[in-house]
Amino acid sequence: MAQIFGPVPSRRLGFSLGVDVVPFKTCSLDCIYCQLGRTTNKTIQRKEHVASGSVLREIEEVLRQGKRIDYVTFSGSGEPTLNSEIRKMISRIKKLTSIPVAILTNGTLLYQARVREDLMEADLVIPSLDTVTGGIFETVNRPHPSLKIEEVIAGIDTFSQDFGGKVWLEIVLVKGINDSPEEIERVARVTGKMNLERIQLNTVVRPPAEEFAGPLSREDLENMKTVLGEKCEIIAEFERPTQRAQEVDVEKRILSMVKRRPLRLVDISRSLGLHRNEIIKYLEALEKKHEIRTKVHNNQVYYH
Ligand code: SF4
């Protein structure tokens, strides 16, 4: 499985089968808080970065295994709308299964009508918008030079009005950078005009690309939530029962998960349906072989 990972526990989507349709790390942004590290291929060029046929074959195989999957989620090593075949892939998945399809996108390409049309068959689209101010956009998201915040906002707005499924907007706040009361007021005015089902406030919770990208406290987030209105929620920590492990090659599965994003022991344990103590043995073995490393962030250990 080169392009499919999980199901991994997701704070919002339950057990999410990740579909990775761009090579690591291909993105139109280079966010200072990115859990994947710095962007190595900053681009807005859409192409079949990863062959859609092989992605679909892998999805078919995982679906046949009958695992618990709450969402099939386009996410992973960068920005999924950069894959020009995303429309075809969504459409084929919808024919294969009734499991809903979610797209995690940075929303920067939604100013293009073609990109908006490509996502129309999805069930849930989660674009992000961390700021509405050009200078802050440059600081926090370090965009491709051709991207302008006004166009990004207009693209997300138009998509939210035209799309028949659900749109949840994610806002990631970084301490001292995009969290001033004035900026949050401006964001609230802009998002108030969009057709959103939810606004999800997030902060830096996994080891970020830049060490200076710090998290807000729960109390800070609660204050921002009040300004952003009743659709706004703070994304809570994931709490779900474990699912049964159905594969024996645990080390390979752990590597496949943690190479895409850092995970805690508890995340790996829940995803594989194995007891933490058992997972610890595999993690220790992988560390000894120098195949994984740990990072401490907010007093929590992440494996990557
Ligand atoms: S957080 Fe998302 S949008 Fe930002 S650089 Fe990372 S992959 Fe790209």
Residues whose N, C-alpha, C, O or C-beta is under 5 A from the ligand:
A	BS01	SF4	C27 L29 D30 C31 C34 G78 E79 N106
